């Protein structure tokens, strides 16, 4: 399944159902946020434009037939614009022109911002958990509120979070993501079992942009 499949009605419905299934076993509140991209990669687009302009220059310089000298500036500018525009539409090129550490940092910052924007810290027991999916970067960032103690949840929680990240590689696969999302239930149930008076304080629908 392609990255676009995450946005289909069936996928979003399946994600909502998975959230409900996890929350039926734990007092934690799960929110899934879906983003096509988590930051600006304009510098990568400019680099793509620069590289295409350089290639174009070499072609013009060493071609068998000559080019008028006055055509060089306009052709170079056109190549730069074409390369930059192409990069904005081609996620693999943007990934190739950026470092993994930079992409992870962008996703982490966007996830923390979404945690605040979506009001996940407003639950009664500070038990919100954001599962932030960013497709261009192929990353999942899990941000838990202070009421969700990773030490208490133990190694099972660590493995469950790692499985979410693995579901994005080498390419995002919705079925793998959904299975990994359901995998949060066991450690959360063990460390934060659902109480009889628990109420659903946060939306189960995917927060997608």
C-alpha positions as CSV (number, residue, x, y, z in Angstrom):
1,X,0.0,0.0,0.0
2,X,1.2,3.5,-0.8
3,X,1.7,6.4,1.5
4,X,-1.6,7.9,0.2
5,X,-3.4,4.8,1.4
6,X,-3.0,6.1,5.0
7,X,-5.5,8.9,4.1
8,X,-8.2,6.7,2.7
9,X,-11.5,6.5,4.5
10,X,-11.0,2.8,5.1
11,X,-7.5,3.3,6.6
12,X,-8.7,6.1,8.8
13,X,-11.6,4.1,10.0
14,X,-9.4,1.1,10.7
15,X,-7.0,3.4,12.7
16,X,-10.0,4.7,14.7
17,X,-11.1,1.2,15.5
18,X,-7.6,0.2,16.5
19,X,-7.5,3.2,18.9
20,X,-10.8,2.1,20.4
21,X,-9.5,-1.4,20.8
22,X,-6.4,-0.3,22.6
23,X,-8.3,2.1,24.9
24,X,-10.7,-0.7,25.8
25,X,-7.8,-2.3,27.7
26,X,-6.1,0.7,29.3
27,X,-6.7,4.0,31.0
28,X,-4.3,5.7,28.6
29,X,-5.8,7.9,25.9
30,X,-4.4,7.3,22.4
31,X,-4.4,10.0,19.7
32,X,-3.1,9.3,16.2
33,X,-1.9,12.3,14.1
34,X,-1.0,11.9,10.4
35,X,1.1,14.3,8.5
36,X,2.4,14.2,4.9
37,X,5.6,16.1,5.9
38,X,6.8,17.5,9.2
39,X,8.9,20.5,8.2
40,X,10.3,22.7,5.5
41,X,12.9,21.1,3.2
42,X,13.3,24.2,1.0
43,X,17.0,23.9,1.2
44,X,16.9,20.4,-0.3
45,X,14.7,21.8,-3.1
46,X,17.3,24.5,-3.7
47,X,20.0,22.0,-3.7
48,X,18.2,19.9,-6.3
49,X,17.8,23.0,-8.5
50,X,21.5,23.8,-8.1
51,X,22.6,20.3,-9.1
52,X,20.3,20.3,-12.1
53,X,21.7,23.7,-13.1
54,X,25.3,22.5,-12.8
55,X,24.5,19.4,-14.9
56,X,22.8,21.6,-17.5
57,X,25.9,23.9,-17.6
58,X,28.2,20.9,-18.3
59,X,25.9,19.7,-21.0
60,X,25.9,23.0,-22.7
61,X,29.6,23.5,-22.4
62,X,30.6,20.1,-23.8
63,X,27.9,19.5,-26.3
64,X,29.0,18.9,-29.8
65,X,27.0,21.8,-31.1
66,X,27.5,25.1,-29.5
67,X,25.0,27.3,-27.6
68,X,24.8,31.0,-27.9
69,X,26.5,32.7,-25.0
70,X,23.4,34.8,-24.2
71,X,21.3,31.6,-23.7
72,X,23.3,30.4,-20.8
73,X,21.8,32.6,-18.0
74,X,18.2,31.9,-18.9
75,X,18.8,28.2,-19.4
76,X,20.6,27.9,-16.0
77,X,17.8,29.8,-14.2
78,X,15.2,27.6,-15.9
79,X,17.1,24.5,-14.9
80,X,17.3,25.7,-11.3
81,X,13.6,26.4,-11.1
82,X,12.7,23.1,-12.7
83,X,14.9,21.1,-10.3
84,X,13.6,22.9,-7.2
85,X,10.0,22.5,-8.3
86,X,10.6,18.8,-9.1
87,X,12.1,18.2,-5.6
88,X,8.9,19.6,-4.0
89,X,6.8,16.9,-5.6
90,X,9.2,13.9,-5.3
91,X,9.6,12.7,-1.7
92,X,12.4,10.2,-2.4
93,X,14.5,13.0,-3.8
94,X,13.9,15.2,-0.7
95,X,14.9,12.2,1.5
96,X,18.1,11.6,-0.6
97,X,19.1,15.3,-0.1
98,X,18.6,15.4,3.6
99,X,20.2,13.7,6.6
100,X,18.2,11.1,8.6
101,X,19.1,12.9,11.8
102,X,17.7,16.2,10.4
103,X,14.4,14.4,9.4
104,X,14.1,12.8,12.8
105,X,14.6,16.1,14.5
106,X,11.9,17.7,12.4
107,X,9.4,15.0,13.2
108,X,10.2,15.2,16.9
109,X,9.6,18.9,16.9
110,X,6.4,18.6,14.9
111,X,5.2,15.9,17.2
112,X,5.7,17.9,20.4
113,X,3.9,20.8,18.8
114,X,1.0,18.6,17.8
115,X,0.9,17.2,21.4
116,X,0.1,20.7,22.6
117,X,-2.1,21.8,19.7
118,X,-4.3,18.7,20.0
119,X,-4.8,19.3,23.8
120,X,-3.4,15.8,24.7
121,X,-2.1,17.1,28.0
122,X,-5.6,18.0,29.2
123,X,-6.7,14.5,30.3
124,X,-7.6,14.1,34.0
125,X,-4.9,11.6,34.7
126,X,-2.3,13.1,32.3
127,X,-2.5,9.8,30.5
128,X,-2.4,11.0,26.8
129,X,-0.3,9.2,24.2
130,X,0.3,10.8,20.8
131,X,1.3,8.5,17.9
132,X,2.6,11.0,15.4
133,X,3.0,9.6,11.8
134,X,5.0,11.6,9.3
135,X,5.0,10.0,5.9
136,X,7.7,11.8,3.9
137,X,10.2,11.2,6.7
138,X,8.9,7.7,7.2
139,X,9.0,8.2,11.0
140,X,6.7,7.6,13.9
141,X,7.2,9.7,17.1
142,X,5.4,8.6,20.3
143,X,4.9,11.4,22.8
144,X,3.5,10.4,26.2
145,X,2.2,12.6,28.9
146,X,3.7,12.5,32.4
147,X,1.1,10.1,33.6
148,X,2.5,7.4,31.2
149,X,5.7,6.2,32.8
150,X,8.0,4.3,30.3
151,X,9.9,2.8,33.2
152,X,6.7,1.3,34.7
153,X,5.6,0.0,31.3
154,X,9.0,-1.7,30.8
155,X,10.7,-3.3,27.9
156,X,7.4,-4.4,26.3
157,X,6.6,-0.7,25.8
158,X,10.0,0.0,24.3
159,X,9.5,-2.8,21.8
160,X,6.0,-1.7,21.0
161,X,7.2,1.8,20.2
162,X,10.1,0.4,18.1
163,X,7.6,-1.7,16.1
164,X,5.7,1.5,15.2
165,X,8.8,3.0,13.8
166,X,9.7,-0.2,11.9
167,X,6.3,-0.2,10.3
168,X,7.4,2.9,8.2
169,X,10.5,1.2,6.8
170,X,11.6,0.7,4.1
171,X,8.3,2.1,3.0
172,X,5.2,3.0,5.0
173,X,2.8,0.0,5.2
174,X,-0.6,0.6,6.7
175,X,-1.3,-3.0,7.7
176,X,2.1,-3.1,9.5
177,X,1.3,0.3,11.2
178,X,-2.1,-0.8,12.4
179,X,-0.7,-4.1,13.8
180,X,2.0,-2.1,15.6
181,X,-0.6,0.4,16.9
182,X,-2.5,-2.5,18.4
183,X,0.7,-3.7,19.9
184,X,0.6,-0.8,22.4
185,X,-2.4,-2.4,24.1
186,X,-0.5,-5.1,26.0
187,X,2.1,-3.0,27.8
188,X,-0.4,-0.2,28.5
189,X,-2.9,-2.7,29.9
190,X,-0.1,-4.2,32.1
191,X,1.0,-0.8,33.5
192,X,-2.2,1.2,33.2
193,X,-5.2,-1.1,33.2
194,X,-8.6,0.4,32.4
195,X,-10.7,1.3,35.4
196,X,-14.5,0.8,35.6
197,X,-15.1,4.6,35.7
198,X,-12.7,5.5,32.8
199,X,-14.2,7.9,30.2
200,X,-13.0,8.7,26.7
201,X,-11.5,12.2,27.0
202,X,-9.8,12.6,23.6
203,X,-11.1,12.0,20.0
204,X,-10.5,8.6,18.5
205,X,-10.5,10.0,14.9
206,X,-7.2,10.4,13.1
207,X,-6.0,14.0,13.3
208,X,-4.8,14.3,9.7
209,X,-3.4,17.2,7.7
